[in-house]
Amino acid sequence: MKRLYAYSFLPILLIAVLAGKFFNTEKQSAPEPITPTPDVPYAPICGMASVGGIPSSLLQQAVALRSDVGQYPTPTSTKNPKAQAYFEQGMAYLHGYSLVEAARSFHEALKYDSTFVMAHVGLSRLYIQLEDNKAALKAAETAKSLSKYASEREKAHIDLRFAQLKAVDSLSNQKLLNDYRSKVNGAVKRFPTDPELWLLSGNSYEKFATGRGQGSSTGSIAIYEKILQFAPEHPAAHHYLIHAYEGMSDYSEALKHGKAYARLAPNLAHALHMYAHDLMKTGDVDSAISEMKQTDAIERSLYTSEKYDPMYDWHHIHNISLLALCYQYQGRIQEAERLVRERFEIKRPINQERTFYNKMGYPTLLITQNRDGEAAPIAEDMTKGKTPGERVIGHYLLGMIALKKNQLEPARASLKAAQTELVEAKKIAQTDWLNAWLDPHPKFLAALLALHDPADREKGLADIRKFQASARDQTGPDPWIEALFQLEMIAQVAYQLKLNDFAEEATKVLAEHDPYYPGTHLALARIADLKGDKPTAERERQLARQGWSKADAVFLTQNFSKKKP
């Protein structure tokens, strides 16, 4: 508790110091006074062929001005109205994680005003999100070289680029992160009417200096809420509060801000997607699907009209993945399969070592639907993949298939192979994301193997309970619903192994995670059957049927066979 208090104290203190100050919330952007100067040559992206794996030609591609993507009046020193409009469009896309469109907008702004310092600042922030620190530094240096055209407030933004990049280059260095936070808060004190500085302050209280609003702390919440006191229609503040309240498992509060963000930016794909997050978590999966389908329509229309490959938009994979999981939630397996297969086939322009993330959803879905014969060849191919991560997941999936058939020795062999490949994966990649994304899979297979073996069952139960506790801690949209299906699997395995006490315990954990899920009702029906409670079993089974009213016929047959469960 003491550590949490210390972590959140500084931004709250900053707000107290600045009490009574307010933002300029005029609806029209007003350029700051600055001495007119001649244009300087414009060299896009410092001559680099690509940034963050995305071709420079795409990031520089001309773009039209658009409406309702979350623009907010952000005064700058430019005298060119078109440059200002493109800058505000770029900031809206930046805050909405639409990185290609943000880059295009900033570059378009520079075509109208090549001395536009804040456009270079925006590009520097964007390149950090593309994990290209070299490009981010070059953009910051370009901004600094143009500082004679900048206001004092804009010079503060330039200085913050270097402070953040220094901390980003050494992510585990807490002193550098604290220095960055201190510099941001100092800038806020000097220029308390600049919402962008406040937003940066909120971002800076995430765990790492790369924070962009997704990992907000309690201190961040205080800052974003302060912004809304003076700028209640600021889309980015609402956006980051969604993530922050999700992190606290306060999905009802997150839903309020999701609704506001979608209202303020109805043509921004991520705004609709964010609203879907908490519609899903609060039981309105139909509405969540509707929002994500609209998100998908916006994105596909963009790729068609602007003529670029979806692989360059990280958000596309994220949205279709979550949409597929929602379809799976409703038993609409054919629709889910179409999307996870698309994800399987999308290549990654950068971070090739994470290819497994794209590929694992398709065979996993097949296995959950008892289509092991189709999943096995895919998993076998993955064991021969180019990256260790693919090979880890391939062996893991083969182990899960063997375990379903109660073939313990083949499952153990697959586990050993997965563990061997995991060692290789850790030799060539960062361990932070490996621990989060890859490492748990072999461990889960090992726990299930132990659970199946009477001689090792106590250890299996202990390890499975650790996975249940971890699953209950998941608050992000994909992890939350993936955790739901993992909890469902654990309850099913316990039931099938006739571990009746643990099956009841596991079903309670499942119900705590999501009492609305039809699979939860089916699991409760099975426990009622074990207890001979026919009325409860029938009621829960009926609730499951109602929840799966849109499910595929094959799915319903598998889950509601005439044979007594």
C-alpha positions in Angstrom: 0.0 0.0 0.0 2.8 2.4 0.8 4.4 1.9 -2.6 1.1 2.6 -4.4 0.6 5.7 -2.3 4.0 7.0 -3.2 3.4 6.2 -6.9 0.3 8.2 -7.1 1.1 11.1 -4.8 3.1 13.3 -7.1 0.4 13.9 -9.8 -2.2 14.5 -7.2 0.1 17.1 -5.6 0.6 18.7 -9.0 -3.1 19.1 -9.4 -3.4 20.6 -6.0 -0.7 23.2 -6.8 -2.5 24.1 -10.0 -6.0 24.3 -8.5 -7.9 27.2 -10.0 -6.0 27.2 -13.3 -8.0 26.3 -16.3 -7.7 25.3 -20.0 -8.6 27.3 -23.0 -11.7 25.5 -24.2 -12.6 27.7 -27.1 -13.9 25.8 -30.0 -11.7 27.6 -32.6 -7.9 27.1 -32.6 -6.1 30.4 -32.1 -2.5 30.5 -33.4 0.1 31.8 -30.9 1.8 35.1 -31.8 5.2 34.4 -33.5 7.4 36.4 -35.8 6.8 35.4 -39.5 9.7 33.5 -41.0 10.6 32.0 -44.4 10.0 28.3 -45.1 12.9 25.8 -44.7 13.4 22.7 -46.9 11.1 19.8 -46.0 12.8 16.4 -45.9 10.3 13.7 -44.9 11.4 11.1 -42.3 15.0 12.1 -42.5 15.6 10.2 -45.8 14.9 6.8 -44.2 13.3 4.1 -46.3 11.0 2.9 -43.5 10.0 3.7 -39.9 9.0 1.0 -37.5 8.8 -1.4 -40.4 6.3 0.8 -42.3 7.4 2.2 -45.7 8.2 5.9 -45.6 6.2 6.3 -48.8 3.1 5.2 -46.9 3.7 7.4 -43.9 4.2 10.4 -46.2 1.2 9.5 -48.5 -1.1 12.5 -49.0 -4.3 12.4 -46.9 -7.5 14.4 -46.9 -8.9 16.3 -44.0 -11.6 14.2 -42.2 -14.3 14.9 -39.7 -15.2 13.4 -36.4 -12.0 11.5 -35.7 -11.5 13.1 -32.3 -9.9 16.5 -33.2 -9.6 19.0 -30.3 -8.6 22.6 -30.6 -4.8 22.7 -30.0 -3.3 26.2 -30.5 0.1 26.3 -32.1 2.4 28.9 -33.7 1.6 28.1 -37.3 0.0 30.8 -39.4 -1.4 28.3 -42.0 -5.0 27.1 -41.3 -4.5 23.9 -43.3 -1.4 23.0 -41.4 -3.2 23.6 -38.2 -6.1 21.4 -39.3 -3.9 18.6 -40.3 -1.9 18.9 -37.1 -5.1 18.5 -35.0 -6.1 15.6 -37.2 -2.7 14.0 -36.6 -3.0 14.5 -32.8 -6.5 12.9 -32.9 -5.1 9.9 -34.7 -2.1 9.7 -32.4 -4.3 9.6 -29.3 -6.5 7.0 -31.1 -3.5 4.8 -31.9 -4.1 5.1 -35.7 -0.4 5.5 -36.3 -0.3 5.4 -40.1 -3.0 8.1 -40.4 -1.4 10.2 -37.7 1.9 10.2 -39.6 0.3 11.0 -42.9 -1.5 13.9 -41.2 1.6 15.3 -39.6 3.5 15.1 -42.9 0.6 16.8 -44.7 0.8 19.6 -42.1 4.5 20.0 -42.9 3.7 20.4 -46.6 1.7 23.5 -45.7 4.2 24.8 -43.2 7.7 23.3 -43.2 8.7 25.3 -40.1 5.9 23.7 -38.1 7.7 22.5 -35.0 4.8 20.8 -33.3 4.3 18.5 -36.3 7.8 17.2 -35.9 7.1 16.8 -32.1 4.0 14.8 -33.0 6.1 12.6 -35.4 8.6 12.0 -32.6 5.9 10.8 -30.3 4.4 8.6 -33.0 7.8 6.9 -33.8 8.2 5.9 -30.2 4.9 4.1 -30.5 6.2 2.4 -33.7 9.2 1.3 -31.6 11.6 3.2 -33.8 13.6 5.3 -31.3 16.2 6.3 -33.9 13.5 7.9 -36.0 11.9 9.5 -32.9 15.2 11.1 -32.0 15.8 12.4 -35.6 12.3 14.0 -35.5 13.0 15.6 -32.1 16.3 16.9 -33.4 14.6 18.4 -36.5 12.1 20.1 -34.1 14.9 21.5 -32.0 16.7 22.8 -35.2 13.5 24.8 -35.9 13.1 26.1 -32.3 13.6 29.7 -33.4 10.1 29.4 -35.0 8.6 28.0 -31.8 6.9 29.6 -28.8 8.2 29.0 -25.3 5.4 26.5 -24.7 6.4 24.6 -27.9 10.0 24.6 -26.8 8.9 22.9 -23.6 7.4 20.2 -25.8 10.7 19.8 -27.7 12.6 19.4 -24.5 10.3 16.7 -23.3 11.0 14.7 -26.5 14.6 14.3 -25.4 13.7 13.6 -21.8 11.3 10.9 -22.8 13.6 9.3 -25.3 16.4 9.2 -22.8 14.1 7.2 -20.4 12.8 5.1 -23.3 16.4 4.0 -24.2 16.8 2.7 -20.6 13.3 1.4 -19.7 14.4 -0.2 -16.4 16.1 3.0 -15.2 13.6 4.4 -12.6 15.7 7.5 -12.1 15.4 8.5 -15.8 11.6 7.8 -15.6 11.3 10.0 -12.6 13.4 12.7 -14.3 11.0 12.6 -17.2 8.0 12.8 -15.0 9.5 15.8 -13.2 10.2 17.6 -16.4 6.6 17.0 -17.7 5.1 18.3 -14.4 7.4 21.3 -14.5 6.1 22.1 -18.0 2.5 21.7 -16.8 3.2 24.2 -14.0 4.6 26.7 -16.6 1.8 26.2 -19.1 -1.2 24.9 -17.2 -3.7 25.7 -20.0 -2.1 23.1 -22.4 -4.1 19.9 -22.3 -1.4 18.0 -24.2 1.1 18.6 -21.4 -1.5 17.3 -18.9 -2.0 14.2 -21.1 1.7 13.6 -21.2 1.8 13.9 -17.4 -0.9 11.3 -17.1 0.9 9.0 -19.6 4.2 9.4 -17.7 2.8 7.7 -14.6 2.6 4.4 -16.3 5.1 1.7 -15.5 7.4 2.6 -18.4 8.5 5.8 -20.2 6.8 4.4 -23.4 3.4 4.9 -21.7 0.7 6.1 -24.1 -2.4 5.9 -22.0 -2.9 2.1 -21.9 -1.3 1.3 -18.5 -2.5 4.2 -16.4 -2.1 4.3 -12.7 -4.3 5.8 -10.0 -2.2 8.9 -10.3 -3.0 9.1 -14.0 -6.7 8.9 -13.3 -6.5 12.0 -11.1 -4.8 13.9 -14.0 -7.2 12.8 -16.7 -10.2 13.6 -14.5 -8.7 17.0 -13.8 -8.5 17.6 -17.6 -12.2 16.8 -17.9 -13.1 19.4 -15.3 -11.9 22.1 -17.7 -12.2 20.4 -21.0 -15.1 18.0 -20.6 -15.2 17.1 -24.3 -11.6 16.2 -24.7 -11.6 12.9 -26.5 -8.1 11.7 -25.4 -8.8 12.2 -21.7 -11.9 10.0 -22.0 -9.9 7.5 -24.0 -7.2 7.1 -21.4 -9.7 7.0 -18.6 -11.3 3.9 -20.3 -8.0 2.1 -20.0 -7.3 3.4 -16.5 -10.7 2.3 -15.1 -10.4 -1.1 -16.9 -7.1 -1.5 -15.1 -9.0 -1.1 -11.8 -11.7 -3.5 -13.0 -14.2 -0.7 -12.8 -15.9 -1.6 -16.1 -19.1 0.5 -15.4 -17.0 3.7 -15.1 -14.9 2.7 -18.1 -18.1 2.2 -20.1 -19.2 5.8 -19.4 -16.0 7.1 -20.8 -16.2 4.7 -23.7 -19.6 6.0 -24.6 -18.3 9.6 -24.5 -15.2 8.7 -26.7 -17.4 7.0 -29.3 -19.7 10.0 -29.3 -16.8 12.5 -29.7 -15.0 10.5 -32.4 -17.6 8.5 -34.3 -15.3 8.1 -37.4 -12.3 6.9 -35.4 -12.0 3.1 -35.5 -10.4 2.8 -32.1 -13.0 5.0 -30.3 -15.8 2.6 -31.3 -13.5 -0.4 -30.4 -12.9 1.1 -27.0 -16.6 1.4 -26.3 -17.0 -2.2 -27.3 -14.4 -3.3 -24.6 -16.7 -2.6 -21.7 -20.0 -3.3 -23.4 -18.5 -6.8 -23.6 -17.4 -6.9 -20.0 -20.7 -5.6 -18.7 -22.7 -8.3 -20.5 -23.9 -6.5 -23.6 -22.0 -8.6 -26.2 -24.5 -7.9 -29.0 -23.7 -4.2 -28.8 -20.0 -4.9 -28.4 -20.1 -6.9 -31.6 -22.0 -4.1 -33.4 -19.3 -1.5 -32.4 -16.5 -3.8 -33.5 -18.1 -4.5 -36.8 -18.4 -0.8 -37.4 -14.7 -0.5 -36.4 -13.9 -3.2 -38.9 -15.9 -1.4 -41.6 -14.1 1.9 -41.0 -10.7 0.2 -41.2 -11.4 -1.9 -44.3 -12.8 1.1 -46.1 -9.7 3.0 -45.2 -7.4 0.2 -46.6 -9.3 0.1 -49.8 -9.6 3.9 -50.4 -6.0 4.6 -49.3 -4.5 1.5 -50.9 -2.4 0.0 -48.2 -2.0 -3.4 -46.6 -3.8 -4.0 -43.3 -0.6 -5.5 -41.9 0.7 -2.0 -41.4 -2.2 -1.2 -39.0 -1.6 -3.0 -35.7 -5.2 -2.2 -34.7 -6.8 -4.3 -37.4 -5.4 -7.5 -35.9 -6.4 -6.4 -32.4 -10.0 -5.6 -33.5 -10.7 -8.7 -35.5 -9.2 -10.8 -32.7 -11.5 -9.4 -30.1 -14.5 -9.6 -32.5 -13.7 -13.3 -33.1 -13.6 -13.9 -29.4 -17.0 -12.2 -29.0 -18.4 -14.4 -31.8 -16.9 -17.4 -30.0 -18.6 -16.2 -26.8 -21.9 -16.4 -28.6 -21.2 -19.8 -30.2 -21.0 -18.2 -33.6 -18.0 -20.3 -34.6 -18.1 -19.9 -38.3 -17.9 -16.1 -38.1 -15.1 -16.4 -35.5 -13.2 -18.9 -37.7 -13.3 -16.5 -40.7 -11.6 -13.8 -38.6 -9.0 -15.9 -36.8 -8.0 -17.4 -40.1 -7.5 -14.0 -41.6 -5.3 -13.1 -38.6 -3.4 -16.3 -39.1 -2.5 -15.2 -42.7 -1.5 -11.6 -41.9 2.2 -11.1 -41.9 4.0 -8.8 -39.5 6.1 -6.0 -40.9 8.2 -5.7 -37.7 8.8 -7.9 -34.6 8.9 -11.1 -36.6 9.6 -13.0 -33.4 6.0 -12.3 -32.4 4.5 -14.0 -35.4 3.1 -16.7 -33.1 0.6 -14.2 -31.7 -1.0 -13.9 -35.2 -1.0 -17.6 -35.8 -2.1 -19.3 -32.6 -5.8 -18.2 -32.5 -6.9 -20.3 -35.5 -5.7 -23.7 -34.4 -6.7 -23.0 -30.8 -10.2 -22.3 -32.0 -10.3 -25.5 -33.9 -9.1 -27.5 -30.9 -11.8 -26.0 -28.7 -14.4 -27.1 -31.2 -13.1 -30.7 -31.2 -11.6 -30.3 -34.7 -8.3 -31.8 -33.7 -7.8 -33.4 -37.1 -7.7 -29.9 -38.7 -5.7 -28.3 -36.0 -2.9 -30.9 -35.8 -1.4 -30.3 -39.2 -1.4 -26.6 -38.6 0.3 -27.1 -35.2 2.8 -29.5 -36.8 3.7 -26.8 -39.4 4.2 -24.3 -36.7 6.7 -26.6 -35.0 8.8 -26.0 -38.1 8.2 -22.2 -38.2 10.9 -19.6 -38.8 10.7 -18.2 -35.3 11.1 -19.9 -31.9 7.8 -18.5 -30.7 5.9 -20.3 -33.5 7.7 -23.5 -32.6 6.9 -23.1 -28.9 3.2 -22.7 -29.7 3.1 -25.5 -32.3 4.5 -28.0 -29.7 2.1 -26.6 -27.0 -0.9 -27.1 -29.3 0.2 -30.7 -30.2 0.5 -31.4 -26.5 -3.0 -30.1 -25.8 -4.4 -32.3 -28.6 -2.6 -35.3 -27.1 -3.9 -34.5 -23.6 -7.4 -34.3 -24.9 -7.0 -37.9 -26.0 -5.4 -38.8 -22.6 -2.1 -39.6 -24.3 0.1 -38.4 -21.5 3.5 -39.5 -22.9 3.1 -37.8 -26.3 1.8 -34.7 -24.4 4.9 -34.8 -22.2 7.1 -35.0 -25.2 5.4 -32.0 -26.8 5.9 -30.1 -23.5 9.6 -30.9 -23.4 9.9 -29.7 -27.0 8.0 -26.5 -26.2 10.3 -25.8 -23.3 13.4 -26.3 -25.4 12.2 -23.9 -28.0 11.3 -21.4 -25.3 14.9 -21.3 -24.1 15.9 -20.5 -27.7 13.2 -17.8 -27.9 14.5 -16.0 -24.8 18.0 -15.9 -26.3 17.0 -13.6 -29.1 14.1 -11.5 -27.7 13.1 -9.3 -24.9 11.9 -11.2 -21.9 9.1 -8.8 -20.8 6.6 -9.7 -23.6 7.8 -13.3 -23.6 6.8 -13.7 -20.0 3.4 -12.1 -20.7 2.6 -13.8 -24.1 4.6 -16.9 -24.6 6.0 -18.3 -21.3 2.5 -19.2 -19.8 1.6 -21.7 -22.5 4.1 -24.5 -21.7 3.4 -23.9 -18.0 -0.3 -24.3 -18.5 0.3 -27.6 -20.4 2.5 -28.8 -17.6 -0.1 -27.9 -15.0 -2.8 -29.8 -16.9 -0.5 -32.8 -17.3 0.0 -32.9 -13.6 -3.7 -32.6 -13.0 -4.3 -35.6 -15.2 -1.7 -37.7 -13.4 -3.0 -39.0 -10.0 0.6 -39.2 -8.7 1.1 -35.5 -9.4 -2.4 -34.2 -8.9 -1.7 -32.1 -5.8 0.9 -30.1 -7.6 -1.4 -29.9 -10.6 -4.1 -28.4 -8.5 -1.8 -25.9 -7.0 -0.5 -24.8 -10.3 -3.9 -24.6 -11.9 -5.1 -22.4 -9.1 -2.3 -20.0 -9.9 -3.5 -19.8 -13.4 -7.1 -19.2 -12.1 -5.8 -16.3 -9.9 -3.9 -14.9 -12.9 -6.9 -15.2 -15.1 -9.1 -13.3 -12.6 -6.5 -10.5 -12.6 -6.8 -9.9 -16.4 -8.5 -6.6 -17.2 -7.5 -5.8 -20.8 -10.1 -6.8 -23.4 -8.4 -9.6 -25.1 -6.8 -11.1 -21.9 -10.1 -10.8 -20.1 -12.1 -12.8 -22.6 -9.2 -15.2 -23.3 -9.0 -15.7 -19.5 -12.7 -16.5 -19.5 -12.2 -19.3 -22.0 -9.3 -20.6 -20.0 -11.4 -20.7 -16.8 -14.1 -22.5 -18.7 -11.6 -25.1 -19.9 -10.4 -25.7 -16.4 -13.9 -26.2 -15.1 -14.6 -28.7 -18.0 -11.3 -30.6 -17.4 -12.1 -30.9 -13.7 -15.6 -32.2 -14.5 -14.3 -34.7 -17.1 -11.7 -36.0 -14.6 -14.4 -36.4 -12.0 -12.7 -34.1 -9.6 -16.1 -33.0 -8.4 -15.0 -30.7 -5.5 -12.5 -28.9 -7.7 -15.0 -28.8 -10.6 -17.4 -26.9 -8.3 -14.6 -24.6 -7.1 -13.6 -23.9 -10.7 -17.1 -23.2 -11.8 -17.5 -20.6 -9.0 -14.3 -18.9 -10.2 -15.7 -18.9 -13.8 -19.0 -17.4 -12.5 -17.1 -14.7 -10.6 -15.2 -13.7 -13.8 -18.3 -13.5 -16.0 -21.8 -14.5 -14.6 -23.4 -13.5 -18.0 -21.5 -16.0 -20.2 -23.7 -18.9 -21.5 -20.8 -21.3 -20.8 -20.9 -20.2 -17.2 -24.6 -21.3 -17.0 -23.8 -24.6 -18.7 -21.0 -25.3 -16.1 -23.4 -24.4 -13.3 -25.9 -26.9 -14.8 -23.3 -29.6 -14.7 -22.5 -29.0 -11.0 -26.2 -29.0 -10.3 -26.4 -32.4 -12.1 -23.7 -33.7 -9.8 -25.7 -32.7 -6.8 -28.9 -34.1 -8.1 -30.5 -30.6 -8.2 -32.6 -31.0 -11.4 -34.5 -27.7 -11.1 -31.3 -25.7 -10.9 -29.7 -27.8 -13.7 -32.6 -27.2 -16.0 -32.8 -23.5 -15.2 -29.1 -23.0 -15.8 -29.2 -25.1 -19.0 -32.1 -23.0 -20.3 -30.1 -19.8 -19.5 -27.2 -21.2 -21.5 -29.5 -21.9 -24.5 -30.9 -18.4 -24.4 -27.4 -16.9 -24.3 -26.4 -19.1 -27.3 -29.5 -18.2 -29.2 -27.4 -17.1 -32.2 -25.0 -20.0 -32.0 -24.1 -22.4 -34.9 -26.1 -25.6 -35.1 -23.0 -27.7 -34.7 -21.9 -25.8 -31.6 -25.4 -26.3 -30.0 -25.3 -30.1 -30.8 -21.9 -30.4 -29.1 -23.0 -28.6 -26.0 -26.6 -29.9 -25.7 -26.5 -33.5 -26.9 -29.4 -35.7 -25.8 -26.9 -37.8 -23.9 -27.0 -36.8 -20.2 -24.0 -34.7 -19.4 
